[in-house]
């Protein structure tokens, strides 16, 4: 998936090889440090204490022994674990079967999984996954080794499409943004119901939280279109389960989008399709006001997703099908490392002093 327009026509084994080469050649050489990869600086190995910063630090990391001795609130600093357990929750529902650029969103999700898998591979490290599809959640146990990762990637590429029976996912047009459906800015016949058999992202997050007891890294790969903000709370249904998950684990939320989900092209009359329900609506994209309302609704929707991920305590990595995903991952990791380095340099570290866990 190195921006080759013929990639979709390659056999699965050739696609896997391209993925591995893209990660090992373009990412591995740029992301130095075996244990400071996608989310550097956190773990469970004690590395000292520093003063507490309101709004930035979590209260659950308070170092009460140093706080009592210095009369100033301190938090514990930790190094990354030597053995990392990584769990993936990959969204393979109908809205991911869409793409108008060089990749479909589903293909970009597989690329993100490959990047996580190859970059976290190492002695003692294990990788497990939950695959959320239209027919339920499929669980892959956490195991180590390159062959296990390749088997997982094969399963993701072979996963059945989540589209509603009798409908084809839009490719040259675009799906209706959830924000547009909710706000009424797009001409629709009402909110589109999920198929009765389709599981929700919130349920999959809860299932993963209950099943994974040991602290580790959790990577959620989705477009986060599932679960419109509830009227009572104003937040999407997946935010609370994600927050509970982030209370125990490091969470990286990989948001996958396509350019047609941000704006409509001026190409005349087109058909918008809700991939979850199959409902269609013809609109005139030549209408400048319609395109503007579409773009505003889509931007508001994505901003709401960003705020929800931040409130939940997840690290946010946005990827787009029309961008170089390897470059976006590198920029994200470098930004996280700069932030982690700046945080460490602000306060002196008090080593020792004892304290409870």
C-alpha positions in Angstrom: 0.0 0.0 0.0 2.7 2.4 -1.0 0.5 4.6 -3.1 0.6 2.2 -6.1 -2.6 2.5 -8.1 -2.4 -1.2 -9.1 -2.2 -2.4 -5.5 -5.8 -3.5 -5.3 -5.3 -5.9 -8.2 -2.4 -7.7 -6.4 -2.8 -11.1 -4.8 -3.1 -11.1 -1.0 0.4 -12.4 -0.4 1.9 -9.7 -2.6 -0.1 -7.1 -0.8 1.2 -8.3 2.5 4.8 -8.2 1.2 4.2 -4.6 0.1 2.9 -3.7 3.5 5.8 -5.2 5.3 8.3 -3.5 3.1 6.5 -0.1 3.5 6.6 -0.4 7.3 10.2 -1.8 7.7 11.8 0.5 5.1 9.9 3.7 5.6 8.8 3.6 9.2 11.2 1.3 11.1 14.3 3.4 10.0 12.6 6.6 11.1 11.2 5.5 14.4 14.2 4.7 16.5 13.9 2.9 19.8 12.3 -0.5 20.1 10.1 0.5 23.1 9.3 4.0 22.2 7.1 3.6 19.2 3.5 4.7 18.7 2.9 5.9 22.3 6.3 6.7 24.0 7.0 7.1 27.6 4.2 5.1 29.4 4.3 1.7 30.9 4.5 0.2 34.4 8.2 0.3 35.3 8.9 3.0 37.9 11.3 5.7 36.8 10.9 8.4 39.4 8.4 11.2 40.3 7.7 14.8 39.3 5.3 17.5 40.3 1.7 17.1 39.3 0.4 19.4 36.6 -3.4 20.1 36.7 -5.2 19.4 33.5 -2.3 17.3 32.1 -1.7 14.4 34.6 -4.1 11.7 35.8 -4.9 11.6 39.4 -4.5 7.8 39.4 -0.8 8.3 38.8 -0.3 10.2 42.1 2.8 9.3 44.1 1.5 9.7 47.5 4.7 9.0 49.3 6.7 11.8 47.6 3.6 14.1 47.9 3.6 13.6 51.6 7.4 14.1 52.0 7.5 17.3 49.8 4.1 18.7 50.6 3.6 19.2 46.9 1.5 16.8 44.7 3.7 14.5 42.6 2.9 11.8 40.0 4.8 8.7 39.2 6.9 8.5 36.0 7.1 5.2 34.3 9.1 3.6 31.5 7.7 1.5 28.8 7.3 -2.2 29.6 9.9 -4.6 28.3 7.2 -6.9 27.2 4.3 -5.2 25.5 0.8 -6.6 25.0 -1.0 -4.9 22.1 -4.7 -5.3 21.4 -6.3 -4.1 18.2 -10.0 -3.3 17.6 -10.5 -3.0 13.9 -13.8 -1.7 12.4 -14.8 -3.6 9.3 -18.4 -2.5 9.2 -20.1 -1.2 6.1 -19.0 2.4 6.3 -15.3 1.2 6.0 -16.1 -0.3 2.5 -15.6 3.0 0.8 -12.8 4.9 -0.9 -12.5 7.5 -3.7 -8.7 7.9 -3.5 -5.9 5.4 -3.9 -7.1 3.2 -1.0 -10.4 2.2 0.5 -10.8 3.0 4.1 -10.8 -0.7 4.9 -7.4 -1.1 3.1 -6.0 1.9 5.0 -7.2 0.2 8.2 -5.2 -2.9 7.3 -2.2 -0.7 6.6 -2.5 0.9 10.1 -2.7 -2.6 11.6 0.4 -3.7 9.8 2.2 -0.6 11.0 1.2 -1.3 14.6 2.1 -5.0 14.3 5.5 -4.6 12.7 6.5 -1.7 14.9 5.5 -3.4 18.2 6.9 -6.8 17.2 9.7 -7.9 19.5 10.9 -10.6 21.9 8.1 -11.3 24.3 5.6 -8.9 22.7 2.2 -10.2 21.9 -0.5 -8.9 19.5 -4.2 -9.8 19.7 -7.2 -8.4 17.8 -11.0 -7.9 17.8 -12.5 -7.6 14.3 -15.8 -5.8 14.3 -17.9 -6.8 11.3 -21.5 -6.7 10.2 -22.0 -10.3 11.5 -20.4 -9.8 14.9 -17.1 -9.5 16.6 -14.3 -12.0 15.8 -11.6 -12.5 18.4 -7.9 -13.3 17.7 -5.9 -14.4 20.7 -2.8 -12.4 21.6 0.3 -14.2 20.3 3.8 -13.2 19.3 5.8 -13.7 16.1 5.7 -12.6 12.5 3.6 -15.5 11.3 0.8 -14.6 13.8 0.8 -11.0 12.5 0.7 -12.1 8.9 -2.2 -14.5 9.7 -4.0 -11.7 11.3 -3.5 -9.4 8.3 -4.7 -12.1 6.0 -7.9 -12.5 8.1 -8.5 -8.7 7.9 -8.1 -8.6 4.2 -10.4 -11.6 3.7 -13.1 -10.3 6.1 -16.6 -10.2 4.5 -17.8 -6.8 3.4 -20.3 -5.2 5.7 -22.7 -3.7 3.2 -26.4 -4.2 3.3 -27.7 -7.0 1.1 -28.7 -5.8 -2.3 -26.8 -2.5 -2.2 -23.4 -1.6 -3.4 -21.1 0.8 -1.5 -20.7 4.2 -3.1 -17.2 4.6 -4.7 -17.4 7.6 -7.0 -19.9 9.5 -4.9 -19.8 9.4 -1.1 -21.6 8.4 2.0 -23.9 10.7 3.9 -22.0 12.2 6.9 -23.5 11.2 10.2 -23.4 14.8 11.3 -25.4 15.9 8.2 -28.0 13.2 8.8 -28.4 14.2 12.4 -28.5 18.0 11.8 -30.9 17.7 8.9 -28.6 19.7 6.7 -28.7 17.1 4.1 -32.1 16.1 2.5 -32.9 12.7 4.0 -35.9 10.8 5.2 -34.7 10.6 8.8 -32.0 8.9 10.8 -30.7 5.7 9.2 -31.1 2.7 11.4 -28.3 0.2 11.9 -29.1 -3.3 10.7 -30.5 -5.3 13.6 -27.7 -7.9 13.5 -24.9 -5.3 13.3 -22.9 -4.9 16.5 -22.0 -1.5 17.8 -18.5 -0.1 18.3 -19.4 0.7 21.9 -20.3 -3.0 22.5 -17.0 -4.1 21.0 -15.0 -1.7 23.2 -16.8 -3.0 26.3 -16.1 -6.6 25.3 -12.4 -5.8 24.8 -12.2 -4.0 28.2 -13.7 -7.0 30.0 -11.5 -9.5 28.3 -8.1 -7.8 28.6 -7.0 -7.6 32.2 -3.3 -6.9 31.8 -2.3 -3.3 31.1 -1.0 -2.7 27.6 -1.5 -0.8 24.4 -5.0 -0.8 22.7 -5.3 0.5 19.2 -8.8 1.3 17.9 -8.9 1.6 14.0 -12.3 3.0 12.8 -14.0 5.9 11.1 -15.9 6.5 14.4 -19.1 7.0 12.5 -20.9 4.4 14.6 -23.1 5.9 17.3 -24.5 9.4 16.7 -24.3 11.7 19.7 -27.1 10.8 22.1 -29.7 13.5 22.7 -29.5 13.3 26.5 -25.7 13.5 26.7 -24.6 15.0 23.4 -21.8 12.4 23.1 -21.4 9.4 20.8 -22.3 6.0 22.3 -18.7 4.8 22.0 -17.1 7.6 24.1 -17.9 6.2 27.6 -16.6 2.7 26.8 -13.5 4.2 25.3 -13.0 6.3 28.4 -13.2 3.2 30.6 -10.7 1.4 28.4 -8.3 4.3 28.5 -8.5 4.4 32.3 -6.5 1.2 32.4 -4.7 1.0 29.0 -2.8 3.2 26.7 -5.2 3.9 23.9 -4.4 5.0 20.3 -7.4 5.9 18.2 -6.7 5.7 14.5 -9.4 7.6 12.6 -9.7 6.6 9.0 -11.4 9.0 6.6 -11.9 9.6 2.9 -11.8 13.1 1.1 -15.4 12.6 -0.1 -16.5 12.4 3.5 -15.2 16.0 3.9 -16.6 17.6 0.8 -18.6 17.0 -2.3 -17.1 17.4 -5.8 -18.9 19.6 -8.3 -19.9 16.9 -10.7 -23.6 17.5 -11.1 -26.3 15.0 -9.9 -24.8 12.3 -7.7 -26.2 9.5 -5.5 -25.3 9.5 -1.8 -25.6 6.2 -0.1 -25.8 5.3 3.6 -23.7 2.1 3.6 -25.2 0.9 6.9 -28.8 0.9 5.7 -28.5 1.1 1.9 -30.7 4.2 1.7 -29.9 6.4 -1.3 -30.5 10.0 -2.1 -29.8 11.9 -5.3 -28.5 15.4 -4.8 -27.3 18.1 -7.2 -23.6 18.7 -6.3 -23.6 21.7 -8.7 -25.4 23.6 -5.9 -22.7 25.6 -4.2 -24.8 26.2 -1.1 -25.4 22.4 -0.8 -21.7 21.7 -1.1 -21.0 24.3 1.6 -23.6 22.8 4.0 -22.2 19.3 3.4 -18.6 20.5 4.1 -19.7 22.4 7.2 -21.6 19.4 8.6 -18.8 17.0 7.8 -16.2 19.3 9.5 -18.5 19.7 12.6 -18.9 15.9 12.7 -15.1 15.3 12.6 -14.4 18.0 15.2 -17.0 16.3 17.5 -15.1 13.0 17.0 -11.8 14.7 17.8 -13.3 16.2 21.0 -14.8 12.9 22.1 -11.5 11.1 21.6 -9.7 13.7 23.6 -12.3 13.6 26.5 -11.9 9.8 26.5 -8.2 10.1 27.0 -7.2 8.4 23.7 -4.3 9.5 21.6 -5.6 10.5 18.2 -4.0 9.6 14.9 -6.0 10.7 11.8 -5.3 9.0 8.5 -6.8 9.8 5.1 -7.1 7.6 2.0 -5.7 10.5 -0.1 -2.5 11.0 2.0 0.7 9.2 2.6 -0.2 7.1 5.7 3.5 6.3 6.5 4.4 10.0 6.6 1.3 10.7 8.8 2.4 8.0 11.3 6.0 9.3 11.4 4.7 12.9 12.1 2.4 11.6 14.8 5.2 9.7 16.6 7.7 12.5 16.3 5.1 14.9 17.8 4.4 12.6 20.6 8.1 12.2 21.4 8.6 16.0 21.4 5.6 16.4 23.8 6.9 13.6 26.1 10.4 15.1 26.1 9.0 18.6 26.9 6.9 17.2 29.7 9.9 15.5 31.3 12.1 18.6 31.1 9.6 20.9 32.8 10.1 19.5 36.3 13.1 17.9 38.1 12.7 14.1 38.7 13.0 12.9 42.3 14.4 9.4 42.3 13.6 7.0 45.0 11.6 7.8 48.1 9.6 4.6 48.1 5.8 4.7 47.7 2.9 2.4 47.0 1.8 1.2 43.7 
